[in-house]
Amino acid sequence: MQKNHWFKTGFLSFAASLFLIGCASEPTTEQEENVGDAGAEVIGDSGGGDLILGVLSDISMLDPHTSSDVPSGAVQSNIYETLVKFNSDMELEPLLAESWEAVEDDVWEFRLQEGVTFHDGSDFNGDVVKANIERILDETTASPRAILFEIIEEIEVIDSHTVRMKTEQPFAPLPAHFAHYASSMISLKAIEADQAAVESGEQPGTYINEHPYGTGAFTFENWNPGSEVVLSRFDDYWGEPAHVDTATFRVIPEDLTRLAELETGGVHIIDPIQASDRARVENTDGMNLYQRNAASITYMGFNVQKEPLDDELVRQAIALALDKDAMLQGVLDGTGEPAVGPLNETNFGFSSEVAGIEQDVERARELLAEAGYEEGFSTTIWTNDNRERMDIAEIAQANLADVGIDANIEVVEWGAYLELTGSGNHDLFILGLSLGTGDADYPMHMLFHSENIGETGNRSFFQDEAFDAMLHEARIEQDEETRLQMYVEATEYLNEKVPTVFLYHPDHLMGYRDEVQGFWADASGIYQLQDVSLEQ
């Protein structure tokens, strides 16, 4: 077996992915055959077993419509399913929708799979799709991912397995948005029960968090907060059933403890592996490294409504002070790639034409002096309890000290971190975003549109009418080349205004034991467990 599995996908062909409705691509390398893919043969005994994953963070909730974090999404994606999905090459493929097409410029038609049932025994059909989208868009739900579907103006159920969606304007990326786990389909019975609970005074998602009924290959068993989430194989799954009996997501916050558990066989898969620990995994019998490029951005954000970070010159100075190469080499051990904007080549809207912000300490000092901070100032860098981000914060702290800025580092537990940065209690913060739709519209709206200030994603509290207008024009533009250039201009505008500093696009680094077959993760870092088997 190969000890290192490396995937570098090419530039996403937007036109191809938009209309692709065929089967999963066959594996093209020995590495892909060993690790597995959406259409690859699974090697090894498929006779059940209890799969255990060691993960950094606990989930926040089991309702995919009201959550916004990747740890929750990684579990939810094995309980629920979406209309379409991305394969390992970021190409769209059918899932709950067997096909889709634009019947008019502003109308998309989805033909749904037949014979699909939810974990509660209810049927999947057009009414279910309509109810799910309406729930996401309902202001009462307060979904942080409503921006994915807010352009939908009308949903028409043509028949039990055909749905048409009319958009406010022509919107080419809509099918890709239905690959995001935030669009997971929930049982209509569960949605109705949750609505009843809301009417009686409960918070949206209260019922669904206790009764997460999807159509996925696994059903929910139990969640012990802070400890583990347990899923079981759904024997009545409409597709190929899962091979393992159970999948347990065990929370192990300490990196070295996760590694030790993988080494001794206490767990089968761990995520993440820190770049500095790669060699230990690669050189230890029984352990293997899973590495692939990520549809993800790691960034340092500013609270642009707090002094002195409300000054564009100060933000530009901080951006120029940061040494991205030191972060990539010193913390990520040369993995990943420096960011010139929010996108990399996994997403439409990326262009190599964009010039990123390079370190220039002298110019940073000049800008601080121009802004009236020649002697510097004090501030705080927030990060969650992730070793990689804590190490990045330390490099940033040293970089800022070189230009006279005294930055204190504050490490906050993940759940509290999301809440506090969403409410604007921070100065600087380090965070990331999964670029889960393959298109620039989602991350740029999520991170920077005025309507998404706060917990919904714009934690920089960036309000810019000109930028909002740029996003709107790019969203409705139908010519692909023109639209691409619009996102180039939008990225350059962000690099001028600097609501965040785009640091790098990390690689996903995970570990798995020899007995694990068929495991892979998509570009968003979501574990694909349906085809995983354990060799006996």
N, C-alpha and C positions, 0 to 999 in steps of 0.2 A: 504493500500500500504506500502511496505517496505520503511523505511527511508534511508537505506544504502545498496547499491548494490555493491558487492565486487567480482571481478573475479581474480582468480589466475590460470593461465593456466599451464599445465604440460609441460615437456620437449618436444620440437618439434620433432616428429618422421619424420626424413628427408625422409626415404624410403617411408613411407606411404604418406606423402604430395606430393611427387614427382609424383606419379601416380594416385592420387585421382582425379576422374572425376565425382563423384556422386553428390547427392543433398546435400543441407545444413543440418547440424545436427539439430536434434530437441532439444529444450531447456530441460535441465536436472534438473533445480531447479526452485522454485517459483520465485526467483529473476530474472532469465533469462526470464521467461514468462512475468513478469511485465515490464522489460526494453525493451525486444525485441531482436531479432537476425535475421540472414539472412533467417532462415526458420521458425521463431516463429510466432504464431498468434498475430496480432496487436489488442490490446484491446482498445475500445473506438470508438467514432463517427469519421468516416473518411470523414466528410462533408466539407472539405476545411479549410479555415482560413489562416491567415498570421503568419507564424512562424518567431520569431525574436530571433537571437542568439547574445549575447554580448560577443565579443572576444577581446583579449588583443591587437593584432597587425593587421594592415592592410595587404592586399596582396601586393606583389611586381609586379605581372603580371598575366595574364590569359592564357599565353602560357605554357603548362606543359613541353614542351621540352627545354625551355630556362630558367626556374626558378629552384630554389633549396631550397626553404624555405617551412616549414610546413604550415604556415598561407595561403600561396597561394595554396598549395596542398589540404588543407581542403575544399576550395571553388571549385577548379578545379575538384575534385573527384565527385562532384555532377553535373557537367556539362558534363564531359567526362567519358568514361569507358575504362577498360583495357581488355586484352584477358582473364585473369584469376583473381581471387581475393582470399584474405584470409578471412575466417570466424573469429568469435570471439576467436576461439581456435588455430588460426594461421595454419589452414589446408587449402590447396588449393582447390578451387572450380571453376567450369566453370563460365564465364561471356560472353564476346564476342566470345570466343572459347568454343564450346560445348564439345570438347575432345582434347586430345593431347597424343602423344606417341613418344618414341625414336625408329625410324624405323631402324636406325643404331647407332653405338656408337657416331657418330658425326653428326647425322641428326635427327632433331625433326620435326614432322609433327603436324600441328594444323588444326583441322576441325572447321570451323567458323559457327556461328549462321546464319540462313537465315532470310530474311524479316526484317532486321534491317536498319533503315534510320537515317541519321543525321538531326540535327535541320534545316539545309538548304535544306532538301528534297532529298539530294543525297544518294546513296546506300552505305552500308558497305559491302566490299568484299575483296578478296585477294589482288587486286591492291592497295587498301587503306592501308592494313597492310604493304605491301612492301614499299610504299611511306613514311609511318610514320617512319619506322625503318631507312630507308635511310636518312630521314631528320635528325633524332637524331644523326646519325653517320657522317653526312656531316660536315666537318671542318668549313664551312661557318656559319652553325647554331651555332657553339660553345656551344653545349649543355653541361652543367655541369654534366649531367647524362649519357654521352656517354659511360662511363666505364661499364655501365650495359650491353651493347650490343656489345662492341667492339670485342668480340670473334666471332661474327657472320661473316662468310666469304662470304656467298652467300644466297640469298633469291629467292626461286623459287615458282611462282604461278602455282600450278598444275591445278586448275580450279577455278571458281569464289569463291568457299568457302573452298578451301584447299590450305594451304601454307606450304612449307618445308623450313627449315633453316639449312644450313650446318655451323658448327662451325670449327674454326681452329684446335681445339683439342676437344676430348670428354669433355662435360661440363654439368654435371648432374643438376646444379641449374638453368639452363636457364628458365624453366617454372615459377619458383618462381620470377625471375626478371621481368616477364611480369605481375606480380601482383603489382608492384610498380607504383604509380601514374605518375611517369615520363614517363611511356610507354603508356600513354593515347592516344587513337586513335582520330585524328583530321580529319575533312572532307577533302577529296582530293581537292575539289574546294578551300577550305581555304588555304591549303598548296601551291597550284599552285599560288594563288593570292599573298600569302606572298612571294614566290620566285620571282614573278614579281616585287614586291615592293623592294626587296633586290637588284635586278638588276638595279633598278632605283635610288639606293643610300640609301634606308631606312635600318634600323637595322633589323636583323632577329626577327620575332615575332611581328613586328609593325602592320601588318594587322590582325594577329590572336588575338592580344590583344584587337582589336576593334570588331572582328567577331569570337568569340570563339565557333565554331560549333562542338559539340560532339554528342554522342548518348545517353547521360545520361537522367535521369528522370526529370532534370531541365534544362531550357534554361536561358541564360544570358539576363538580362534586362538592368541594368546600374551599373556603378561603380563611386562613388563620392570619389576620393582618400582622405584618412584620415578620412572618415566618414562612408561609408557603401557600401556593394555590395548587389544587389538585384537579385534573381533568381526567375523564374516562372516555374510552372509545365508544362512539355512537354506532351500535351494530346495525341500525336501520338507515345508515347514511346512504344518500342517493347515488353516490359515486363509489369509487374504490375505498373500502373501509380502511381506517388506520391499522397499522400492523401491531403497534404496542397496545397493551391493555390500559395503561394510565400514563399520563405525563404530569410530572410534578415540577413546579417552578419554585425552587427553594431559595429564599433570600439569604445571600451571603455577602455582606457589604465589604469585607476585607479581601483585597486582591490576592494576597498570599494564601489566605485560608481557602479561597476558591481553587487556586492552583493545587494546593495540597489535597483537597477533596478529589480533584480530577486525577491526580497522580495515584492515589490510593484506591480509586474506584468508588468513592462515596457518591460521586455524581458522574454522569455520562457526558455532559456538555456544559461548558461555562461561557459566560458572556458578561463583561468583556475580558479580554486579556490585554494587559498593558503592553505597549510596544517593547518596553525594557525587559519583559518576561518572555518574549518570543523564543529566544534561544533555548531557554529551559524547556519549553514545550517541545520544540523541534528535536532536541537532543535527548529526550527522555522516552524510553520504550513504553509503548502503550498509549502515548498521547500524540495528538496531531493538531496542527494549526489550520484553521479555516480563515482565509483572508480574501477579501474582495473590496473593490472600490465602492464607495458609499454615495447614495443620493442624499447627502447631508452637508450641512454647513455648521462649523463652530465659529462663534463670533464673540466679540466683546461689545456689549451694548452700553449706551449712556442713557441716563435719565435726563433727557434734553430739557426738561422743565425745572431742573434744579441748577442753581448757581454753583460753580461757574460753568457747568456743562451745557448751559443754555446758550453759550457763546460758541459760534461755529469755529472761530479761530482756535479756541481751546481744544475742541474735539479734533480738529485737523492736527494740532500739535501732538496730541496723545497718539493719534494714528501713526504719525511719522516717527514717534519714539519707539514703537514696538518692533521687535526683532522676530519676524515670523520664521526665519530660517532657524534661529536658535530653538524655537518651539518645535519645529518639525524634526530637527536633528537631535536635540537634547531630550525631548519628551516622547516624540513619536518614533524615534529611532529611524528616521528617514522614510517612514510610511506616510501615506496620504500625499496631499499636494497643496501648495499655497493657494489661497483664494484671492481672486481679483474682484470678486463680487459675490452675491449670494448663491450663484449657480456654478455647477461644473458640467462636464459634457454629458452627464446622464439626463440633463433637462434641456428642453427646447427653450431658447432664449440666451443660452451661453454662447459667447463668441470670444475667440482668441484675440480679437481686435481690442478688447478692453484692457487698458493699462491699470494695473493695480497700484496700491499705495506702497511704495518702497520705504524702508527705514532711512531717515535723514535727520540725525540728532541735531545738527546745527540749525536746520530750518525749523525744527520743532521748538528750539529755544527762541528763535526769532519771532515765531508766531505767538508764543506765550508772552513775550515782552510787548508785542504789539497789542495784545489783549489786556495788558495791564498786570500781568502776573510774572514779571521778570524774576521775582524771588520765589515763584512757585506757589503751591497751596497744598492743603491736605485733603484727602478723599479716601474712600473705601471701595475695595474690590470685593464683590460678593461672588461666591461660587457654591455649588452643592458639594456633597461629600463624595466626590469622584476624584481618584488620585490624579488622573490625567489633567482634569481642570484645575485642581489645586496646584499642580506643578506649573501649568500655564500661568496661573495667577502669580506665582512666585517670580517667573521670568518677567512678566509685565510689571510687577512691583519694582524689580531691579531696573528695568528700562525707564520707568517713570522717574525713579530716583536720579537717573543720569541727567534729567532735564529739570530737576528741582521740585518734582511732585512727590509728596510723601503719601504713599498709598498703604493703608492698612488692609489686611486680608481677613474677611469674615466667612467662615464655612458654615453653611446652613443645611439642615436635613432636607431631603428632596421635596417632600410635601409642603413644608413650610416655605421652602425656597420659591416654589411656584406661586404660592399665595402672596408672599411678601413682594416679589418682583411684579406680580400682577397688580398690586395695590399702590405701587410707586414709592416704596420706602427705601429704595436703593440709590446709590450713586452709579458706580460701574458694576457690571455683572458679566459673567461668562456663561454662555448657554449655547445650545445647538438646536437645529430644526431639521427634521426629516423632510426631504424634498419629494414627497410621496406621490405626486401626480405626474411627474415627468414634464412639467410645463411651468414656466416662470410666473404665470398668473397667480398660482396659489401661494408660493413663498413670499412674493413681493406684497400681495394683499395682506397675508397673515402678519408679516413682520412690520409693515410700514404704512398701511392705509389708515387714515384717520378714524374710520369706523371701528377699527379693531384695537384701539388703545386699551391697555390693561391686560386682564387675564386671557382675553381671546387671542393674544399673540403679539401685539405691538407694545412690548414692555419697555421700549425706548421712549414712549409717549410722544412720538414724532407726529406732528400735525402740519401738513404741507398741501395746500389746495392744488398747487401746480403739479405736484407728484401724483396726487389722487387723479387728476385729469389725465396725466400720462398713462396711468394704469387703465383707465377706462377706455381710452382710445386704442391701446394695444389689445385689450380684451375683445373688442368688437371688430378689429381689422381682420379681413379674410385672406389677404395676400400674405403668403408665408414669409417671403423675403422682407416685405415691408414691416411685418410684425416683428420679425427677428431684429431688425434695425431699431425698432422702437424700444425693445428691451435692452439693447446696447446703450441707447441714450438714457434709459431709466437707470441702468447700473452706473453709468458715469455721473449721473445726477446725485445718486446716493453717495458715491465716492467724494463728491464735492461737499455735500451737506453733512456727511458723516454722522448719521444717527447711530451707526454701529461701525466697528472695525471688523471686516471680514478676515478671519485669521487663516483658516485652512479647511479643506475637505478631508476628513479622516478616512482611513480604511477601516472596515469592520474587521476586528480581530477576535476570533472565538476559538475555543479549544474543544476537542472531542476525543473520546477513547476509541481504540481500535475496533471494539465490538459494535460501534455505531455505524450504520449504513443508511444511505439515502438522505442524510441531513444537508440542508442548504438554507441560506437566509437571503431574502431579497435585498435590493439596494437600499431599502429603508432600515434594514437590520431586523426585519420581522422573520421569526423562525418558521420554517415550513416543516411541520412535523408529521403530516399525513403519511408520507412515504418512508419515515424513519423506521428501521427495524434494528433489533439487537441480536447479534450473533450469539448463539448458545455455546 
